[in-house]
Amino acid sequence: MCEKTSDLLEASHRRMLVWCDANGGVPEGYAESALAEIAFWRSVEAHTSVEFAASMFGQWQDERLSASDGT
């Protein structure tokens, strides 16, 4: 069984908040956006499976990376 995508995102969000606090503050809207994304992935996990959500998240990240580098 893989780790929950929502748990990984929540941990990243906490690290980002610490970094932001040390570097000038949290950008407006960041926390709300991050929490909405975490809630979305929790919903995907609840309605499908942890493995499906992880696979879907990985595919989404791959597509975003490909789009950003023009491939």
N, C-alpha and C positions, 0 to 999 in steps of 0.2 A: 504494500500500500504506500502511496506517495503522500508527501505533506500537502496539507490543504493550501491551495493558492491564496485563499483569504487570510490564512494565518501568516503566510510569508509576506503578503502585502501589508498586513497590519504591523508586523515587525519592522518592515522597511519604512512605513509611515512614522512609527515612533522614532526611528533613527533619524529620519529627515527632520522631524520637529526639533530634536536635540541639536542637529546641525544648524537649522534655521535660527534657533535661539542664540547660538554662539556666533552667528554671522549676520546679525542685523534684523532678525525677526522673520516671522512666517509671512510669506506673500499673501495678500488678500485673496480669499477664495480657495487657497490650497487645501486647507483642512477639510472643508466641505466637499470638495471634489474627490479627495482621497477617500473619505469615508463613504461617499456614494459608490465609488469603484469597489471598495471592499464589500459593501452590502450587495452589489451586483454579483460578485463572484461567490459570496455565501449563498445567494439564491440559486445560482447555477449548480453549486455543489449539492444543495438541498433537493433540487428537482431532478438532478441526473446522478452523478457520482463524483467523488473527489478526483478520480482518474480522468474522467471526461473533462472536467473543468480545467485540470492541469494541461491536458492535451490542447484544449481550445485556447487557453491562455498562451501556450507556447506557439501555436499557429498564428495567433493574433500578433504576438511579438515579432515573429519571423516576417510577417507581412509588413509590419511597421518599419522594421529595419530595412527590408528590401525597398520599400517606397522611399525611405530617407536617403539611401545611397544610389538610387536610380536603377537598380537591377530588377 
